[in-house]
Amino acid sequence: MARWMYGSITRGVIFSCVFMLLLTVGYLRLMNAVSGNPSHGCPKAASGVSAADLSGRYAGTGGMRVDLTYHRPGTAAAQDAQADFQVRNWRYRDYEHGDDSLGSFDGSGTWEYEPRSGIKGMQIRLDFDNGPEPGNPDPITFLTVGGDSAHPVLFDDVDPDVCPDIVMTKGN
């Protein structure tokens, strides 16, 4: 085997380069696993973002958009509902991997900021007052909160072992 690997200078150099590349990639993957950070840039659930930090417009996959408004009690803008939202091009829960066959809809309602059930982190729950037509699948109603107070991210955390298909970032 050693004779084949180093039988000629060209083969030896190629083999050595490929070996070093594989060694480097393996080392980087190991360091990412040890640090707990995903090597592929998937968002992670966060607890350090407040409900007031979430207020704003988020844009995401396939033209999806959600505008979150938060009214603090005791301010001139306060209403019976503390938080409301409007969505555009919103997807149904059965949306998977970019499948647009179910279409989308526009809607509005109220939202609540709450801990995730049995899992670390926070989420928002969307309660639609108007939106999807009866007979359609249920819309996406839970979005996990990630990022930090300066750059919050909302995402549909269906499977923690797979990057989410729907990730929404806050605009300026």
Secondary structure, 3 states (H helix, E strand, C coil): CHHHHCCCHHHHHHHHHHHHHHHHHHHHHHHHHHHCCCCCCCCCECCCCCHHHHCEEEECHHHCEEEEEECCCCCCCCCCCCEEEEEEEECECCCCCCCCCCCCEEEEEEEEEEECCCCCCEEEEEEEEECCCCCCCCECCEEEEEECCCCEEEECCCCCCCCCCCEEEECC
